[in-house]
């Protein structure tokens, strides 16, 4: 029963977030931007505007909603539904990824912290559950605590990711507006696309926190 109290609300939010991001993206994929620029053209324009066109590349990538900025390669990778599309969804997503590139250039604190957490998080995400499971099976409070500490690193990564994504979206809207790529009437539409995407990060964060609270509850019970 305790599990459902912690996890079900987060699970419902996660399902809703996935539905929301896909439906919003699809809706505004049908709306052509007033300037008619493709996602790739927008990314190139914003990179050039910030003096980064010679240091950050742009590449197409397969799939839908697979867009991301690769800080190691310094490349903005845009999905098939964004790279060549001139829709509101496409230019919003492209600008968001450029927002990450700008964060990287300016050494934005939360982004720098997230990069440093990546190797720790990769290990913790794969090791925490097996250690927790073993601890519960053999009733070892020490192992359970080790698993909880490792999983806490995963939670921290999600918590740090949230402001990074929100900041990138805010930068995207500002950059698009200042560059004259979107009109005042298009700003709310771009915000809806990026806001729906941000909801998925919020859901992931709350889900991770809910799992951590559940583990702590079990640990408290096993320690009695």
C-alpha positions in Angstrom: 0.0 0.0 0.0 2.9 2.4 0.8 4.3 1.8 -2.6 1.1 2.9 -4.3 0.9 6.1 -2.2 4.4 7.2 -3.4 4.5 5.8 -6.9 1.1 5.9 -8.5 0.8 9.8 -8.5 4.2 10.0 -10.1 3.3 7.3 -12.6 0.1 9.1 -13.6 2.0 12.4 -14.1 4.6 10.6 -16.2 2.0 9.0 -18.5 0.2 12.4 -18.8 3.5 14.2 -19.5 4.4 11.7 -22.4 0.9 12.2 -23.8 1.1 16.0 -23.5 4.5 16.4 -25.1 3.6 14.2 -28.1 0.2 15.8 -28.6 1.5 19.3 -28.3 4.4 18.6 -30.6 2.2 17.0 -33.2 -0.3 19.9 -32.9 2.2 22.6 -33.6 4.0 20.5 -36.1 1.1 21.4 -38.3 1.6 25.1 -37.8 4.1 26.8 -40.2 6.2 29.5 -38.6 5.8 33.0 -40.1 9.4 33.2 -41.2 9.3 29.7 -42.8 12.8 28.8 -41.4 13.6 25.2 -40.9 14.9 23.8 -37.6 18.4 23.6 -39.0 18.3 27.1 -40.3 17.1 28.4 -36.9 19.8 26.6 -35.1 22.4 27.9 -37.5 21.1 31.5 -37.2 21.1 31.4 -33.4 24.5 29.9 -33.2 25.9 32.5 -35.6 24.1 35.2 -33.5 25.9 34.0 -30.4 29.3 33.7 -32.2 29.3 29.9 -32.0 28.7 28.9 -35.7 32.4 27.9 -36.1 32.6 25.9 -32.9 29.3 24.1 -32.7 28.0 21.9 -35.5 24.5 20.9 -36.5 23.6 17.3 -37.6 20.4 15.5 -38.4 19.6 12.4 -36.4 17.1 9.6 -36.9 13.9 9.4 -34.9 11.3 11.7 -33.4 12.0 13.8 -30.3 15.5 12.5 -30.3 16.9 16.0 -30.4 19.8 16.9 -28.1 23.0 18.8 -27.7 26.2 16.8 -27.4 28.6 18.8 -25.2 31.5 16.4 -25.9 31.3 16.7 -29.7 29.9 20.3 -29.5 27.1 19.3 -31.9 23.4 20.2 -31.9 21.6 17.1 -33.2 18.1 17.6 -34.6 15.6 14.8 -35.3 14.1 14.1 -38.7 10.9 15.9 -37.6 12.8 19.0 -36.6 15.9 19.4 -38.9 14.1 20.2 -42.2 10.7 21.3 -40.8 9.6 24.9 -40.6 6.8 24.3 -38.0 6.5 26.1 -34.7 7.4 22.8 -32.9 10.5 22.4 -35.0 11.9 25.8 -34.5 11.1 25.7 -30.8 12.9 22.4 -30.2 15.9 23.6 -32.4 16.2 26.8 -30.3 16.0 24.8 -27.1 19.0 22.7 -28.1 20.9 25.8 -29.0 20.0 27.0 -25.6 22.0 24.1 -24.2 24.9 25.0 -26.4 24.8 28.6 -25.1 24.7 27.3 -21.5 27.8 25.2 -22.3 29.6 28.2 -23.8 28.8 30.4 -20.8 29.6 27.6 -18.3 26.1 27.7 -16.8 26.5 26.3 -13.3 23.7 23.7 -13.2 24.7 22.4 -16.6 28.3 22.1 -15.5 27.2 20.2 -12.4 25.0 17.9 -14.5 27.9 17.0 -16.7 30.1 16.1 -13.7 27.3 14.0 -12.3 26.9 11.9 -15.5 29.6 9.2 -14.7 28.4 8.9 -11.1 24.8 8.7 -12.2 25.5 6.1 -14.9 27.1 3.8 -12.2 24.5 4.6 -9.6 21.5 3.9 -11.9 22.8 0.5 -12.8 24.1 -0.5 -9.3 21.5 0.9 -6.9 18.6 -1.4 -7.6 20.5 -4.7 -7.5 22.1 -3.6 -4.2 18.8 -2.6 -2.8 17.2 -5.8 -3.9 20.0 -7.9 -2.4 19.7 -5.8 0.8 16.0 -6.5 1.1 16.4 -10.2 0.4 19.0 -10.8 3.0 17.6 -8.2 5.3 20.9 -6.2 5.4 20.4 -2.6 6.6 23.9 -1.7 5.5 23.3 -2.8 1.9 20.0 -1.1 1.8 21.6 2.1 2.9 24.3 1.8 0.3 21.6 1.3 -2.4 19.7 4.3 -1.1 22.8 6.5 -1.2 23.5 5.4 -4.8 19.9 6.0 -5.8 20.2 9.5 -4.2 22.8 10.4 -6.8 20.2 9.5 -9.5 17.6 11.7 -7.8 20.2 14.6 -7.6 20.8 14.3 -11.3 17.1 14.6 -12.1 16.8 17.6 -9.7 19.7 19.4 -11.4 18.4 18.6 -14.8 15.1 20.4 -14.2 16.5 23.9 -14.0 18.9 23.2 -16.9 16.0 22.3 -19.1 13.8 25.2 -18.0 16.6 27.6 -18.5 17.3 26.3 -22.0 13.7 26.8 -22.9 13.7 30.4 -21.5 16.8 31.1 -23.5 15.1 29.6 -26.6 12.1 31.9 -26.5 14.3 34.9 -25.8 16.7 34.1 -28.6 13.9 33.5 -31.1 12.1 36.7 -30.2 15.2 38.9 -30.2 16.4 37.5 -33.5 12.9 38.2 -35.0 12.4 34.6 -35.9 9.0 34.4 -34.2 6.3 37.1 -33.9 4.6 38.1 -30.7 1.6 35.9 -31.6 3.9 32.9 -32.0 5.6 33.2 -28.6 2.7 31.5 -26.7 2.7 28.6 -29.1 6.5 28.1 -28.7 6.1 28.2 -25.0 3.4 25.6 -25.1 5.7 23.2 -27.0 8.6 23.8 -24.7 6.4 23.7 -21.6 5.0 20.3 -22.5 8.6 19.0 -22.9 9.6 20.4 -19.5 6.7 18.5 -18.0 8.4 15.2 -18.8 11.5 16.3 -16.8 9.3 17.3 -13.9 7.6 13.9 -14.0 10.9 12.1 -14.1 12.1 14.1 -11.1 9.0 13.5 -9.0 9.1 9.8 -9.9 12.7 9.5 -8.8 11.9 11.4 -5.5 8.9 9.1 -5.0 11.0 6.0 -5.4 13.6 7.4 -3.0 11.0 8.2 -0.3 9.6 4.7 -0.8 13.0 3.1 -0.2 13.6 5.3 2.8 10.2 4.2 4.2 11.1 0.6 3.8 14.5 1.1 5.3 12.9 2.9 8.3 10.6 -0.1 8.8 13.3 -2.7 8.5 15.4 -0.8 11.0 12.8 -1.0 13.7 
